Amino acid sequence: MLLSLKNKKIIISAGASGIGWATAKVCLSKGAHVFLCDLDSKSIKKTQKHPLNNKRLFSYECDASDEDDVTNFFNQVYKKTKKIDALINNVGIAGPTGTIEKLTSEDWEQTLKINVISHFYFTKLAIPMLKKNKGGSIINLSSGAGIMGFPLRSPYTASKWAVIGVTKTLAMELGKFKIRVNAICPGTIKGDRMVRVIRDKAKFLKVSKKKVEKEFVSMASMNCWIYEEDIGKMCSFLISSDGERISGQAIPVDGNATRMD
Ligand SMILES: NC(=O)c1ccc[n+]([C@@H]2O[C@H](COP(=O)([O-])OP(=O)(O)OC[C@H]3O[C@@H](n4cnc5c(N)ncnc54)[C@H](O)[C@@H]3O)[C@@H](O)[C@H]2O)c1
């Protein structure tokens, strides 16, 4: 039987473009209701004009790293539904590229604030709605950099390892409420983010963008790009009843990345 998310209610942070939007589209196509927020008003408007924007999609402008903004977003969602089936903590920035001596404390603070503390704002408000639902799923976006070292990206790496620590802890705290908590660790995703990451790394190393791109793709045994939709499909599997006994895991979707250098 085809995997169904019929009538599942799903919140996605930073969901108006990139992996979040690809995931929203996968979930909508399987019958879910999606409540997404994003900082970027232009992307929010685009989602509102998308053909999939019927009564099952709600998009809202919100800075995920501002607790009041997140509370306002949840107040809006709460007017539409008191219970949810899933929260996808997707928000996360790439942070700076450079060796530790060259980075500033502001670089570190901003990366940890958006990639870790924002997840806390969403999770704290989502848990009562998941409990009301008598169970559900929290999915935290980590990275290959959450299970391996990643030279020149220390704040990002620290933030993504933190996401896995929180995931494993929450899975233990929330198991008795039938709330499952998992992290997904995407590999090198074809999309705007990697265009920027490759540009910054090529500039730092003073090599061509083509060379950096080839190296990134070769980190996977399958020597391939990963697509945003691949992450959406893993999210939909974890949210569905097919994933009902999977919790506390850090799941790579990366073509078997064996190194990040
Ligand atoms: N793209 C990759 O190669 C890759 C690899 C591994 C992990 N990830 C992780 O997956 C997640 C999604 O990545 P992506 O590549 O789609 O990201 P992205 O850089 O393409 O950004 C996606 C969205 O995040 C929004 N956003 C940024 N800051 C925000 C904020 N403070 N509040 C609300 N929205 C905000 C942007 O407006 C954008 O619409 C992140 O956590 C990222 O670290 C991405």
The ligand as a MOL file (V3000), in Angstrom:
LIG
                    3D

  0  0  0     0  0            999 V3000
M  V30 BEGIN CTAB
M  V30 COUNTS 44 48 0 0 0
M  V30 BEGIN ATOM
M  V30 1 N 21.6050 21.8110 1.8740 0
M  V30 2 C 22.4450 20.9190 2.3420 0
M  V30 3 O 23.3780 20.4730 1.6360 0
M  V30 4 C 22.2730 20.3890 3.7410 0
M  V30 5 C 23.0910 19.3110 4.1510 0
M  V30 6 C 22.9590 18.8360 5.4430 0
M  V30 7 C 22.0440 19.4030 6.3110 0
M  V30 8 N 21.2520 20.4340 5.8980 0 CHG=1
M  V30 9 C 20.3050 21.0030 6.8770 0
M  V30 10 O 18.9670 20.9260 6.3780 0
M  V30 11 C 18.1980 22.0620 6.8170 0
M  V30 12 C 17.6050 22.7910 5.6220 0
M  V30 13 O 18.6640 23.1650 4.7640 0
M  V30 14 P 18.4380 23.9470 3.3690 0
M  V30 15 O 19.6420 23.6510 2.5360 0
M  V30 16 O 17.0880 23.6970 2.8260 0 CHG=-1
M  V30 17 O 18.5300 25.4580 3.8940 0
M  V30 18 P 18.5320 26.8400 3.0720 0
M  V30 19 O 19.8080 27.5410 3.3870 0
M  V30 20 O 18.1930 26.5560 1.6310 0
M  V30 21 O 17.3460 27.6440 3.7900 0
M  V30 22 C 16.0310 27.1640 3.8210 0
M  V30 23 C 15.0920 28.2160 4.3710 0
M  V30 24 O 15.4890 28.6300 5.6800 0
M  V30 25 C 14.9750 29.9410 5.8530 0
M  V30 26 N 15.5740 30.5490 7.0640 0
M  V30 27 C 16.8610 30.8570 7.2940 0
M  V30 28 N 17.0020 31.4160 8.5180 0
M  V30 29 C 15.7630 31.4350 9.0680 0
M  V30 30 C 15.2360 31.8960 10.3080 0
M  V30 31 N 16.0210 32.4540 11.2410 0
M  V30 32 N 13.9140 31.7580 10.5280 0
M  V30 33 C 13.0980 31.2110 9.6110 0
M  V30 34 N 13.5310 30.7750 8.4140 0
M  V30 35 C 14.8390 30.8910 8.1480 0
M  V30 36 C 15.3500 30.6230 4.5570 0
M  V30 37 O 14.5940 31.7980 4.3510 0
M  V30 38 C 15.0280 29.5160 3.5510 0
M  V30 39 O 13.7200 29.6520 3.0240 0
M  V30 40 C 19.1660 22.9130 7.6420 0
M  V30 41 O 19.0300 22.6050 9.0070 0
M  V30 42 C 20.5340 22.4840 7.1190 0
M  V30 43 O 21.5740 22.7280 8.0290 0
M  V30 44 C 21.3530 20.9400 4.6270 0
M  V30 END ATOM
M  V30 BEGIN BOND
M  V30 1 1 1 2
M  V30 2 2 2 3
M  V30 3 1 2 4
M  V30 4 1 4 5
M  V30 5 2 4 44
M  V30 6 2 5 6
M  V30 7 1 6 7
M  V30 8 2 7 8
M  V30 9 1 8 9
M  V30 10 1 8 44
M  V30 11 1 9 10
M  V30 12 1 9 42
M  V30 13 1 10 11
M  V30 14 1 11 12
M  V30 15 1 11 40
M  V30 16 1 12 13
M  V30 17 1 13 14
M  V30 18 2 14 15
M  V30 19 1 14 16
M  V30 20 1 14 17
M  V30 21 1 17 18
M  V30 22 2 18 19
M  V30 23 1 18 20
M  V30 24 1 18 21
M  V30 25 1 21 22
M  V30 26 1 22 23
M  V30 27 1 23 24
M  V30 28 1 23 38
M  V30 29 1 24 25
M  V30 30 1 25 26
M  V30 31 1 25 36
M  V30 32 1 26 27
M  V30 33 1 26 35
M  V30 34 2 27 28
M  V30 35 1 28 29
M  V30 36 1 29 30
M  V30 37 2 29 35
M  V30 38 1 30 31
M  V30 39 2 30 32
M  V30 40 1 32 33
M  V30 41 2 33 34
M  V30 42 1 34 35
M  V30 43 1 36 37
M  V30 44 1 36 38
M  V30 45 1 38 39
M  V30 46 1 40 41
M  V30 47 1 40 42
M  V30 48 1 42 43
M  V30 END BOND
M  V30 END CTAB
M  END
